[in-house]
Amino acid sequence: MESRDKKLEIKNICKIFLNKNNGYETAIEDVSFKVKENEFLVLLGPGECGKTVLLNIISGLLKQTSGEIYIDGKLSKGLNSEIGFVFQKLGILPWLTVRDNIAISQKFAGVKKTERYEKCQKYIDLVGLKGFEKYYPHQLSGGMKQRVGIARAYAGNPDILLLDEPFGKLDAQTRYSMQDEILRIWNENKKTVIFVTNNIEEAVFLADRIILFSKQPMSVKENYDLKEMKRPRDYTSEDFLKIRKEISDRTDLVIE
């Protein structure tokens, strides 16, 4: 198997939870898909349909009820250092500077301060935070905090990067700016990216490919290959509007 053909494989994943009435609730039902190396894959679906649950399973933070996950053809079990995660709630530590937040994984790994600062500087530069190394989170805008979270994930040098609706709480102008930024970062330092959103326009703007999910219990409804769409994409172009309408006709998502 060539790694380019199949970096990550999600195979027949199912997740069942015990609900508050002591009954069983299926969050994810028999979900399967493959992700190519360096692909920018967007998982699109209604809120609370199970997308975050799926990311947690892929990362190893949550165990699936059934099914398997393979990375480069090898069965993945538990937490995996090849996977980085940018959460909805960034969890930036308010008592640490930008530099120390980004370098925290290196600190836990026992890397000396001088060396970890040197290693993380390229990621600070990558996300456009040069000059803000000694700033604290309360001194940063929402978009800058998101950059810290992205740089921190990159600093762990993962092969696969998971992003769980990272721009959902930003104002519209900052959100558009961060969409441009995440593509710039991805182009400069290619990773296999799995990006979760419930925003159709954001999905079409970012994705090499979109997997559209149903409501809970979550299953795959459709797969859209957008690799041939010219980048950077124009929200008002004919091909953009066509695929946006096609997706919106297949789902009850609200176009934001």
PLY file of the C-alpha trace (Angstrom):
ply
format ascii 1.0
element vertex 256
property float x
property float y
property float z
element edge 255
property int vertex1
property int vertex2
end_header
0.00 0.00 0.00
1.39 3.41 -0.93
1.16 6.01 1.84
-0.05 8.59 -0.66
-2.97 6.31 -1.46
-4.08 5.78 2.12
-2.56 7.76 5.02
-5.49 7.11 7.32
-8.32 4.62 7.11
-11.48 4.78 9.20
-13.15 1.39 8.99
-16.70 0.61 10.15
-16.54 2.89 13.18
-19.53 2.74 15.53
-19.96 4.51 18.87
-22.76 3.78 21.32
-23.25 5.71 24.57
-25.27 4.96 27.68
-27.76 7.82 28.00
-29.20 9.42 31.14
-32.19 7.06 31.07
-29.86 4.05 31.18
-30.68 3.29 27.58
-28.30 3.07 24.64
-27.83 5.82 22.07
-25.93 5.40 18.82
-23.83 8.46 18.03
-21.91 7.04 15.05
-23.17 4.24 12.84
-20.79 2.27 10.58
-18.65 5.18 9.31
-15.86 4.34 6.88
-13.58 6.55 4.76
-9.94 6.94 3.72
-7.69 10.00 3.85
-4.74 10.53 1.52
-1.39 11.87 2.67
-1.33 15.70 2.81
-5.02 15.86 1.89
-7.16 18.66 3.35
-10.33 16.74 4.23
-13.37 18.53 5.65
-15.99 16.67 7.68
-19.26 18.55 7.27
-22.47 17.87 9.14
-25.14 19.30 11.46
-24.24 20.39 14.96
-24.22 17.60 17.55
-24.25 14.89 14.88
-21.09 13.19 16.16
-18.22 14.86 14.27
-16.34 15.76 17.46
-16.90 12.26 18.81
-15.32 10.89 15.65
-12.27 13.18 15.96
-11.85 12.09 19.57
-11.89 8.46 18.44
-9.35 9.12 15.67
-7.04 10.88 18.14
-7.33 8.07 20.68
-9.00 10.23 23.34
-12.15 8.10 23.08
-12.55 4.41 22.33
-14.96 3.30 19.63
-17.60 0.64 20.31
-16.57 -1.20 17.17
-14.49 -0.67 14.04
-10.82 0.03 13.41
-8.47 2.89 12.56
-5.30 2.42 10.51
-2.44 4.87 10.03
-0.07 3.98 7.20
-1.60 0.52 7.19
-0.95 -0.10 10.90
-3.75 -0.55 13.43
-3.94 2.51 15.70
-4.88 2.00 19.35
-5.00 4.68 22.03
-3.23 8.03 21.92
-0.93 8.46 18.95
1.95 10.93 18.76
1.46 11.10 14.97
-1.79 13.00 15.54
-2.11 16.66 16.59
-5.39 18.20 17.74
-6.73 21.77 17.66
-9.81 21.76 19.89
-12.92 23.95 19.83
-11.83 25.22 23.24
-8.16 25.91 22.75
-7.13 25.43 26.37
-4.37 28.05 26.15
-2.84 28.42 29.61
-3.36 32.05 30.71
-0.24 32.16 32.92
2.07 31.17 30.05
3.37 33.33 27.23
2.71 32.58 23.56
6.12 30.95 23.30
5.66 28.80 26.41
2.16 27.72 25.35
3.48 26.59 21.99
6.54 24.87 23.51
4.64 23.07 26.27
4.73 19.62 24.66
8.50 19.96 24.28
8.75 20.88 27.96
6.81 17.77 28.99
9.14 15.74 26.77
12.09 16.97 28.83
13.60 19.18 26.11
15.80 21.94 27.55
14.39 25.47 27.42
16.87 26.86 24.88
16.32 23.95 22.54
12.54 23.93 22.78
12.37 27.70 22.22
14.55 27.27 19.15
12.35 24.46 17.84
9.07 26.27 18.40
10.24 29.56 16.85
9.71 28.25 13.33
6.08 27.48 14.19
5.64 30.91 15.75
6.94 32.36 12.49
4.79 29.97 10.45
1.52 31.16 12.02
2.46 34.83 11.86
3.11 35.47 15.57
6.72 36.65 15.32
7.12 39.54 17.75
4.41 38.23 20.07
6.48 35.50 21.74
6.32 37.10 25.21
2.66 38.13 25.06
0.09 36.49 27.34
-3.28 35.16 26.12
-5.24 38.11 27.58
-3.21 40.39 25.30
-4.22 38.51 22.13
-7.20 38.73 19.79
-9.39 35.69 19.11
-7.65 35.03 15.83
-4.22 35.24 17.43
-5.25 32.74 20.10
-6.30 30.37 17.32
-2.85 30.78 15.79
-1.30 29.79 19.12
-3.43 26.63 19.15
-2.43 25.75 15.58
1.26 26.43 16.25
1.12 24.30 19.42
-0.33 21.41 17.43
2.33 21.79 14.73
5.10 21.96 17.35
4.45 18.32 18.21
5.40 17.53 14.59
2.38 15.31 13.89
1.74 13.65 10.53
-2.02 14.17 10.90
-3.69 17.34 12.18
-7.26 17.34 13.50
-9.11 20.67 13.76
-12.49 20.71 15.49
-14.47 23.79 14.35
-11.53 26.03 15.25
-13.08 29.20 13.80
-16.67 28.72 14.96
-16.53 31.34 17.74
-14.74 34.02 15.74
-16.43 37.05 14.21
-17.09 36.84 10.47
-14.15 39.01 9.36
-11.65 37.16 11.57
-13.07 33.82 10.46
-12.49 34.63 6.78
-8.96 35.79 7.60
-8.22 32.57 9.52
-9.51 30.46 6.63
-6.91 32.12 4.41
-4.28 31.62 7.10
-4.90 27.92 7.67
-4.54 27.31 3.92
-1.32 29.34 3.84
0.06 27.36 6.78
-1.00 24.07 5.21
0.64 24.99 1.90
3.90 25.99 3.60
4.08 22.96 5.91
1.98 20.18 4.46
0.15 17.86 6.84
-2.75 15.50 6.44
-5.58 17.68 7.76
-9.04 16.65 8.95
-11.11 19.78 9.57
-14.58 19.69 11.15
-17.21 22.34 10.44
-20.97 22.79 10.10
-20.51 25.74 7.71
-20.98 24.82 4.04
-19.14 27.85 2.63
-16.16 27.25 4.89
-16.05 23.60 3.82
-16.11 24.46 0.10
-13.49 27.20 0.52
-11.02 24.94 2.36
-11.43 21.37 1.21
-9.68 19.08 -1.20
-12.58 16.80 -0.37
-15.75 17.04 1.72
-17.45 14.17 3.50
-21.06 15.08 4.28
-22.61 13.40 7.31
-26.20 12.80 8.35
-27.85 13.72 11.62
-27.26 11.41 14.56
-26.78 8.50 14.39
-24.07 9.86 12.12
-23.37 8.12 8.84
-21.78 9.17 5.55
-24.28 10.76 3.16
-22.02 11.96 0.34
-18.43 12.47 -0.72
-17.43 15.56 -2.76
-14.05 15.72 -4.49
-13.02 19.38 -4.96
-9.36 18.92 -5.87
-9.92 20.28 -9.38
-11.45 23.54 -8.09
-9.02 26.40 -8.56
-7.41 27.94 -5.46
-7.74 30.49 -3.99
-11.49 30.04 -4.24
-13.98 32.81 -4.85
-17.19 32.65 -2.81
-19.11 34.24 -5.70
-17.76 32.13 -8.57
-20.05 29.89 -10.58
-18.36 26.63 -9.58
-18.33 27.62 -5.90
-22.03 28.50 -5.90
-22.87 25.31 -7.79
-21.21 22.96 -5.30
-22.57 24.96 -2.36
-26.11 24.53 -3.68
-25.54 20.84 -4.38
-24.42 20.27 -0.79
-27.17 22.41 0.73
-29.77 20.45 -1.25
-28.45 17.24 0.32
-28.61 18.43 3.91
-30.64 20.52 6.34
-27.60 22.56 7.35
-28.11 26.32 7.45
-25.67 28.22 5.24
-23.85 30.62 7.57
0 1
1 2
2 3
3 4
4 5
5 6
6 7
7 8
8 9
9 10
10 11
11 12
12 13
13 14
14 15
15 16
16 17
17 18
18 19
19 20
20 21
21 22
22 23
23 24
24 25
25 26
26 27
27 28
28 29
29 30
30 31
31 32
32 33
33 34
34 35
35 36
36 37
37 38
38 39
39 40
40 41
41 42
42 43
43 44
44 45
45 46
46 47
47 48
48 49
49 50
50 51
51 52
52 53
53 54
54 55
55 56
56 57
57 58
58 59
59 60
60 61
61 62
62 63
63 64
64 65
65 66
66 67
67 68
68 69
69 70
70 71
71 72
72 73
73 74
74 75
75 76
76 77
77 78
78 79
79 80
80 81
81 82
82 83
83 84
84 85
85 86
86 87
87 88
88 89
89 90
90 91
91 92
92 93
93 94
94 95
95 96
96 97
97 98
98 99
99 100
100 101
101 102
102 103
103 104
104 105
105 106
106 107
107 108
108 109
109 110
110 111
111 112
112 113
113 114
114 115
115 116
116 117
117 118
118 119
119 120
120 121
121 122
122 123
123 124
124 125
125 126
126 127
127 128
128 129
129 130
130 131
131 132
132 133
133 134
134 135
135 136
136 137
137 138
138 139
139 140
140 141
141 142
142 143
143 144
144 145
145 146
146 147
147 148
148 149
149 150
150 151
151 152
152 153
153 154
154 155
155 156
156 157
157 158
158 159
159 160
160 161
161 162
162 163
163 164
164 165
165 166
166 167
167 168
168 169
169 170
170 171
171 172
172 173
173 174
174 175
175 176
176 177
177 178
178 179
179 180
180 181
181 182
182 183
183 184
184 185
185 186
186 187
187 188
188 189
189 190
190 191
191 192
192 193
193 194
194 195
195 196
196 197
197 198
198 199
199 200
200 201
201 202
202 203
203 204
204 205
205 206
206 207
207 208
208 209
209 210
210 211
211 212
212 213
213 214
214 215
215 216
216 217
217 218
218 219
219 220
220 221
221 222
222 223
223 224
224 225
225 226
226 227
227 228
228 229
229 230
230 231
231 232
232 233
233 234
234 235
235 236
236 237
237 238
238 239
239 240
240 241
241 242
242 243
243 244
244 245
245 246
246 247
247 248
248 249
249 250
250 251
251 252
252 253
253 254
254 255
